[in-house]
């Protein structure tokens, strides 16, 4: 639920990975919105001893990552009129197993996907592909709260109507950890 500590857990995990010797350049955090990306960056910076954000961590939205990859791998790439065009081109790179993209992604030692309850359609397909092509020693953490979903996806019959959380539940063997505490408030009415 909101206030359960999802962002706090991610920030703590990132700093522990760095303390254990994982290069910040090999850590990727994907979130659904730019606001969530900024919140993640702020939270990580706050948790450091000096309040300085560790240089090199990639914190991004799928849309921005798609544009960056398309720009670097397609010499004639121009920002498309529709976001879907950028996402489709990025998914094609992933499906075609573009060597440069795969080589870069294989260096990732840990990646996080936040707001998985709202990642659906092309974005869900991209995330599932990123999970699939990750190296065997890559850590993957996916966070989400079905109660905070912006979109109302039932996911009952059509695999295209699933969000990322539902896809992972159906297709992958991930360990599920439920955060039960709420740290933002002690108001009994709000807690209930």
N, C-alpha and C positions, 0 to 999 in steps of 0.2 A: 504493500500500500504506500501512498505518499508518506514520506517521512520515515520509512522503514530503514533507510540507510543505504540504498542501492548505490548512489553516487559516492557516498563516503567509502563504501566497500571497494569500489573501483579505484578511487584515489589511493587508498591504503595499499591495495594490491599492486598498483603501478609502482609506488615507491618501494615496496618490498622486492619487486622484480629488479629494479635498478640497484638496490642495495646488494642483491645476490649476484650482480654482475651482468644483467641483461642490458644491452645498450639501448638507450631511449629511442634510437633510430629504428629499432626492431620491435617497437611497441606501437600498435595501431588501435585507436578507439573510434568507432563509428557510431554516430547518433543520428536521429531522425531530423533534427532541426538545428539551425545555427545557434539558437538560444541554448539548446542542450549542450552543444559543443562548447560554447563559452562557459557555461556552468561547470562542465567537466574540467576545463583548463583552469578556471579559478580555484576549484576545489583542490586540484593537484598542487597548484602553487601555494595555497594556504597551508597544506600539510607538510611542505618541505620545511626544513629547519630555518632557511633564510628567506622564505617567501618567494623564491625565484622559480619560475617554471622551468623544469628540466628540458634543455634544448634538444630538439630532434623527435620528440614524441609526435606521432601523426594523429591528430584529433580532427575528424572531418565528417561531413555528411556524405552519403553515397553519391548524391548529385555532384558535389564538388570533386570527389574522387574520380567519378566517371569523366568529368570535364578535363581534369588534370591528365589522366591516362590517355584519353582521346587526343588531347593537344600534343602530348609528347610522342605518341606512336603513329598518328596520322598526320603526315606533313601538310595536307591541305585542310586540316580541321578548322572549322569556324564554329563559333557558338551557335547552336541550332535555335530555331524559333520555339521548338517544343522540348521540354525537359526529357520527354520520353525518347526523343531521337538520340540524345546523348547517352541515356541509359541503355537503349538498344545497341548502340555502337559498342559500348563498354561490355555488355553481355556477349556480343559477338566476339570481341577480343578474348574473353574468358572461355567461351565455347570452342573457339578455334585454337585454344591453348597457345596464344601468342608467346613466343619464347622470352622476349624482353619482360613482359608482364609477369609471366610465371617465375622467371629468375628473381625478379624484384620481390614478389610475394613470398617466395620460398625463404627469404631472409627474415621474414616476420617470425618472431619467437613467441609472441603473445598478442592476441587481439580480442577486443571487447566489442560487442554489438549491444547498444542500449535502445530502449523503447521498442523492443521486438514485437510488442502487441500492435504496433502501428506500421510495421514494415510488411507490405503486401505487394502483390503484382510483380512488376519488373524488379523492384528493390528486393523483394523476398527471393526471387530467382538468383539475383546477383549475390546476395548473402549466402544462399545455399551453395552456390558455386565457389565462393571464396572459402567456405568451410571445407568443401570437397577437395580443393587444390592446395590447402594448407599443408605444410610439411608435417610428418608424423609426430615430431617433437614440439609442435606449436601448441601452446595453450589457447583455449577458446572459452570465453565467458559471454553468455548471452543473457541480457537482463530485460525484464518486462513485467508488467502488471496488467492482466486482462481487465481489471476494473477501471483502468485509466485509458482504455482504448478509445481513440478518436473515431475510428471506423467500426461499424457493426458488421463484422464478418462472422458468419456461422461456421464456415468450413466443413459443413456436413457432407456434401457430395462432390463438389468441384474443387480440385486441387488448386485452381487459380484463385479461389476465394479464401484460401488459408492465409493467415498471417505467419510471420516467421516462427513465433512460439508454437503454433499449431503444427507447422511443418516439421519442426525439430521433434516435437512429441511423437509424431507419426512415423518419421523416417530415420531418426538418429537415436543413438543410445547415449544421451547426455544425462549426467547426474543432475537432479533437481534439488535445489536448496530453497526453501521458503523462508523469507524474512518475516517474522511475526510481530516484532516490536515496532512501535511508532515513536520516534524521537522528537518530532516537531512540536508535540503538544502533550500536556498532561490533563487537558480538559476532558472529563468523563463523557460529556455529550458528544464531542468530536470523536473521541476514541470509539464510542459505540457505533 
